[in-house]
Amino acid sequence: MTDAGRVVIVGGGHNGLVCAAWLARAGRKVLVLEAADQVGGAAVTREFSPGFRVSSGAHLLHALDPVVERTLKLASHGLALARTGLNTVALGEGGPLVLNGAQVLAGEVSATDRLALAQHVSRQRRYAALLARQHGRIPSTPWNLAKFALDIRRLGRADMRELLRVGTMPLYDLLEDRFENAQLKGALALDGVLGAKLGPRSGQTFFTSLQRAGAYSMPRGGMGTVTGALAIAARAAGAEIRVSSPVASFRVATREDGGEHISGVVLESGEEVAAAVVVSNADPKTTFLRLLGARHLDAEFARRVQHFRAQGCAAKLHLALDGLPEFRGVPPAQLGERLIIAPDLGYIEAAFNPAKYREFSPAPVLEITVPSLHDPGLAPPGKQVLSAIVQYAPYDLAGGWDAGRPHLLAATLDVLARYAPGLRGRILDAELLTPVDLEREFRITGGHWHHGELALDQFMMLRPVPGAAQYATPLPGLYLCGAGSHPGGGVMGSAGRNAARVVLAGGRV
Ligand SMILES: Cc1cc2nc3c(=O)[nH]c(=O)nc-3n(C[C@H](O)[C@H](O)[C@H](O)COP(=O)(O)OP(=O)(O)OC[C@H]3O[C@@H](n4cnc5c(N)ncnc54)[C@H](O)[C@@H]3O)c2cc1C
């Protein structure tokens, strides 16, 4: 048993590290306990085959909180970008369509669609900027709600009306209404469904697409460089970080008046660490149901946590390649961009359908990168690494993933082969991480990359559940700081920063 004056942070994912750095900079004594043998959570770089390294969870940076990046001076701690402003290369039977924001760089797109794209992207950016301002605020305090309302009002009458109309709309309807080109509609729809258990016809996919309205970058050295820089910033501010230190449970003490409060953590090794404040970077189900235990919670609160939707629907594919892959119609200069296989709205919705019935898609939707093209250090000389999100692989697969994994791998390689016929012959090694593998590797209940579905009923003052939506929890001294809190997943750091501010304010917001 040690020092009770410090803050223990359970988990060294990027949000835990941001929280640690913020608290240490404010003079708090901080100890981060990370279960894995390296920090970073789902934003790490690791070897998946001898000599081949990859960002094994998140692979594109598009939402990093600029306040975090600036305040923690991440560039001076080693964060460098191998590429910024990646194009999206939407693969299709008739050749690729190349987009960068509102610009069509290649592909047959009518003047009407080009104009519609410019209007769509510009409006999306205004709405996304409004949400981004909200990301850095503690949700639902009267003052912040007033600021949110004012931000919406400032959009102006036309934009405000349109936001009210489309805010909860399925992207399918919106895109059908605005565009003609099927490939363009597919490409735009992908951002609303990637990482979610939603298809383009699902309600609120316009809202989810706003979370991915930023430009795509690739950190040099993979996503581990981002979390490596955060760890350096946290240590430089005085935080202590211990890896290979899984926490088994929280310690709870009883006050004289009978009320309970947190008093520390117990590691799986049996070691106990006393602390008046514990901040959990683990997902809400792990935090409340496993580490704390429902017996310390109000029954209604525990029921809400139990019903927090947190089943992942995306898998991750890593290929070690004997050389450059060739995608039909894609010039070598475009190979290092963000390649997607989402050729039209019907294809994406059809890929989603089996997931509703606990089956994976025989023709999944893919987001593909070849990071070694920008960052040769990730693969041996002359070799390449391919990293792909495989969308529509439900966590609760009927028959289980031990049986399903080789079949999903075969289906994914079949889809890739349609666009890259020679790819199979170049594969030296392959790794497919299903949601069950992601759950095990990153300790995320359900393997969901946002720690829980990002949807309007699990957003802002409702995230993860009322009673814990402002980072403080019903148990005095216990806080949340991970993707299960506002504003959700993606490598942003806003949840960690907001949580630290609430801890520093003594839980009051
Ligand atoms: C396959 C995949 C692809 C993704 N792609 C992208 C992408 O391209 N771009 C993007 O921005 N985002 C992407 N994401 C989402 C992003 O990676 C996550 O939302 C983000 O990493 C969450 O960060 P976090 O710090 O909140 O939690 P995590 O990264 O989940 O970190 C939580 C940490 O807590 C630790 N922990 C849990 N329980 C314990 C315990 N009992 N004791 C000690 N430690 C514990 C875990 O080991 C982990 O290190 C992707 C995620 C996945 C899984």
PDBQT file of the ligand as one rigid body, heavy atoms in Angstrom, charges set to zero:
ROOT
HETATM    1  C1  LIG A 601      -9.411  -1.818 -35.427  1.00  0.00    +0.000 C 
HETATM    2  C2  LIG A 601      -9.504  -0.386 -35.037  1.00  0.00    +0.000 A 
HETATM    3  C3  LIG A 601      -9.303   0.602 -35.987  1.00  0.00    +0.000 A 
HETATM    4  C4  LIG A 601      -9.417   1.951 -35.652  1.00  0.00    +0.000 A 
HETATM    5  N1  LIG A 601      -9.141   2.900 -36.587  1.00  0.00    +0.000 NA
HETATM    6  C5  LIG A 601      -9.079   4.197 -36.214  1.00  0.00    +0.000 A 
HETATM    7  C6  LIG A 601      -8.530   5.158 -37.083  1.00  0.00    +0.000 A 
HETATM    8  O1  LIG A 601      -8.094   4.856 -38.187  1.00  0.00    +0.000 OA
HETATM    9  N2  LIG A 601      -8.484   6.451 -36.637  1.00  0.00    +0.000 N 
HETATM   10  C7  LIG A 601      -8.899   6.816 -35.391  1.00  0.00    +0.000 A 
HETATM   11  O2  LIG A 601      -8.809   8.005 -35.023  1.00  0.00    +0.000 OA
HETATM   12  N3  LIG A 601      -9.397   5.902 -34.531  1.00  0.00    +0.000 NA
HETATM   13  C8  LIG A 601      -9.470   4.607 -34.902  1.00  0.00    +0.000 A 
HETATM   14  N4  LIG A 601      -9.870   3.661 -34.011  1.00  0.00    +0.000 N 
HETATM   15  C9  LIG A 601     -10.401   4.091 -32.713  1.00  0.00    +0.000 C 
HETATM   16  C10 LIG A 601      -9.332   4.450 -31.690  1.00  0.00    +0.000 C 
HETATM   17  O3  LIG A 601      -8.239   3.591 -31.785  1.00  0.00    +0.000 OA
HETATM   18  C11 LIG A 601      -9.927   4.356 -30.276  1.00  0.00    +0.000 C 
HETATM   19  O4  LIG A 601     -11.165   5.018 -30.209  1.00  0.00    +0.000 OA
HETATM   20  C12 LIG A 601      -8.985   4.968 -29.267  1.00  0.00    +0.000 C 
HETATM   21  O5  LIG A 601      -7.735   4.302 -29.311  1.00  0.00    +0.000 OA
HETATM   22  C13 LIG A 601      -9.553   4.894 -27.860  1.00  0.00    +0.000 C 
HETATM   23  O6  LIG A 601      -8.614   5.458 -26.987  1.00  0.00    +0.000 OA
HETATM   24  P1  LIG A 601      -8.743   5.368 -25.405  1.00  0.00    +0.000 P 
HETATM   25  O7  LIG A 601      -7.496   5.910 -24.831  1.00  0.00    +0.000 OA
HETATM   26  O8  LIG A 601     -10.006   5.982 -24.961  1.00  0.00    +0.000 OA
HETATM   27  O9  LIG A 601      -8.884   3.822 -25.095  1.00  0.00    +0.000 OA
HETATM   28  P2  LIG A 601      -7.935   2.538 -25.493  1.00  0.00    +0.000 P 
HETATM   29  O10 LIG A 601      -7.100   2.937 -26.648  1.00  0.00    +0.000 OA
HETATM   30  O11 LIG A 601      -8.854   1.437 -25.629  1.00  0.00    +0.000 OA
HETATM   31  O12 LIG A 601      -7.016   2.413 -24.230  1.00  0.00    +0.000 OA
HETATM   32  C14 LIG A 601      -7.491   1.883 -23.012  1.00  0.00    +0.000 C 
HETATM   33  C15 LIG A 601      -6.302   1.306 -22.277  1.00  0.00    +0.000 C 
HETATM   34  O13 LIG A 601      -6.748   0.805 -21.004  1.00  0.00    +0.000 OA
HETATM   35  C16 LIG A 601      -6.041  -0.401 -20.752  1.00  0.00    +0.000 C 
HETATM   36  N5  LIG A 601      -6.782  -1.185 -19.766  1.00  0.00    +0.000 N 
HETATM   37  C17 LIG A 601      -8.037  -1.692 -19.878  1.00  0.00    +0.000 A 
HETATM   38  N6  LIG A 601      -8.365  -2.387 -18.768  1.00  0.00    +0.000 NA
HETATM   39  C18 LIG A 601      -7.283  -2.292 -17.931  1.00  0.00    +0.000 A 
HETATM   40  C19 LIG A 601      -7.009  -2.806 -16.640  1.00  0.00    +0.000 A 
HETATM   41  N7  LIG A 601      -7.891  -3.562 -15.969  1.00  0.00    +0.000 N 
HETATM   42  N8  LIG A 601      -5.807  -2.519 -16.070  1.00  0.00    +0.000 NA
HETATM   43  C20 LIG A 601      -4.901  -1.737 -16.710  1.00  0.00    +0.000 A 
HETATM   44  N9  LIG A 601      -5.098  -1.269 -17.961  1.00  0.00    +0.000 NA
HETATM   45  C21 LIG A 601      -6.283  -1.534 -18.556  1.00  0.00    +0.000 A 
HETATM   46  C22 LIG A 601      -5.955  -1.068 -22.103  1.00  0.00    +0.000 C 
HETATM   47  O14 LIG A 601      -4.948  -2.063 -22.135  1.00  0.00    +0.000 OA
HETATM   48  C23 LIG A 601      -5.678   0.119 -22.997  1.00  0.00    +0.000 C 
HETATM   49  O15 LIG A 601      -4.294   0.355 -23.120  1.00  0.00    +0.000 OA
HETATM   50  C24 LIG A 601      -9.750   2.311 -34.325  1.00  0.00    +0.000 A 
HETATM   51  C25 LIG A 601      -9.932   1.318 -33.357  1.00  0.00    +0.000 A 
HETATM   52  C26 LIG A 601      -9.813  -0.013 -33.697  1.00  0.00    +0.000 A 
HETATM   53  C27 LIG A 601      -9.981  -1.062 -32.632  1.00  0.00    +0.000 C 
ENDROOT
TORSDOF 0
